[in-house]
Amino acid sequence: QVQLVESGGGSVQAGGSLRLSCAASGRSFSTYDISWYRQAPGKEREFVASISWSGSTYYVDSVKGRFTISRDNAKNTVCLQMNSLKPEDTAIYYCMNHQGAWGQGTQVTVSS
């Protein structure tokens, strides 16, 4: 059973930065596609960014140019670098692999 653990959330002011990490168990990490999702209070969970096993990346339009997803297969980790944060980025951020395994989430709060 694959386990995913997010970390790096916190509270920042608008314009600040945070770096989220998603650490995965298992020996097949290099074959995983990993996605980041977020869920704001009262809203549905939405896709944020993804990185395929080959390194292809995709972003929702609202974060393009501000967020960068990357992976380090040696550390079984995918990171989401978030710059120029906005209050509307406030949410719980989750990572998920292509098999549907989810982490427990990490809270990101951006104040204006």
C-alpha positions in Angstrom: 0.0 0.0 0.0 1.5 3.3 -1.1 1.6 6.0 1.5 1.8 9.7 0.7 2.7 12.3 3.3 2.5 16.1 2.6 4.4 18.7 4.5 5.5 22.3 4.2 2.2 24.1 4.7 1.8 27.2 6.8 0.6 30.8 7.0 2.1 33.5 4.9 1.2 37.0 3.7 0.1 37.7 0.1 3.2 37.7 -2.1 5.0 35.2 0.0 6.3 31.7 -0.9 5.9 28.2 0.4 7.4 24.9 -0.7 5.2 21.8 -0.2 6.6 18.3 -0.3 4.9 15.0 -1.0 6.9 12.0 0.3 5.9 8.6 -1.0 6.7 5.1 0.2 7.4 2.2 -2.1 10.1 1.2 -4.5 8.2 2.2 -7.7 8.1 5.9 -7.0 9.9 6.7 -10.3 7.0 5.2 -12.2 4.3 7.3 -10.4 2.5 10.2 -11.9 1.9 12.6 -8.9 -0.7 15.4 -8.8 -1.4 18.2 -6.3 -5.0 19.1 -5.5 -6.4 21.7 -3.2 -9.7 22.2 -1.4 -10.8 25.5 0.0 -13.5 25.8 2.6 -16.9 25.2 1.1 -15.5 24.4 -2.3 -14.8 21.2 -4.2 -11.3 19.8 -4.5 -9.6 21.1 -7.6 -6.6 20.1 -9.6 -3.5 22.3 -9.2 -0.5 20.7 -10.9 0.9 17.3 -11.9 4.1 15.7 -12.9 4.3 12.5 -14.9 6.9 9.7 -14.3 8.8 11.1 -17.3 8.8 14.7 -16.0 6.0 16.2 -18.0 4.2 18.9 -16.0 0.7 20.4 -16.1 -0.8 23.3 -14.2 -4.2 24.8 -13.7 -4.3 28.3 -15.4 -4.7 30.1 -12.1 -1.2 29.0 -10.8 0.8 29.1 -14.1 3.9 31.2 -13.7 3.6 31.2 -9.9 3.8 27.5 -9.0 6.4 24.9 -10.0 6.2 21.2 -9.6 9.3 19.0 -9.5 10.3 15.5 -8.5 13.4 13.9 -6.9 13.2 10.2 -7.5 16.2 9.5 -5.3 14.3 11.0 -2.4 10.8 9.7 -3.4 9.6 13.2 -3.2 7.6 15.6 -5.3 7.7 19.3 -4.4 5.4 22.2 -5.2 7.1 25.6 -5.1 4.5 28.3 -4.6 5.5 31.9 -5.2 3.5 35.1 -5.3 0.9 33.5 -3.2 -2.6 35.1 -3.1 -5.4 34.8 -0.5 -7.4 32.7 -3.0 -4.6 30.1 -2.8 -5.7 29.4 0.8 -6.7 25.7 1.0 -5.7 22.3 2.2 -3.3 20.9 -0.4 -3.2 17.2 -1.1 -1.0 15.0 -3.3 -2.2 11.9 -5.1 -0.5 9.3 -7.2 -1.9 7.8 -10.4 -3.3 4.8 -8.5 -5.6 7.0 -6.5 -3.6 7.1 -3.2 -4.0 10.3 -1.3 -2.1 12.0 1.5 -3.6 13.5 4.5 -3.2 17.1 3.3 -1.3 20.2 4.5 -2.9 23.6 5.2 -1.9 26.7 3.3 -3.2 30.0 4.6 -2.5 33.3 2.7 -3.5 36.5 4.4 -4.0 39.8 2.6 
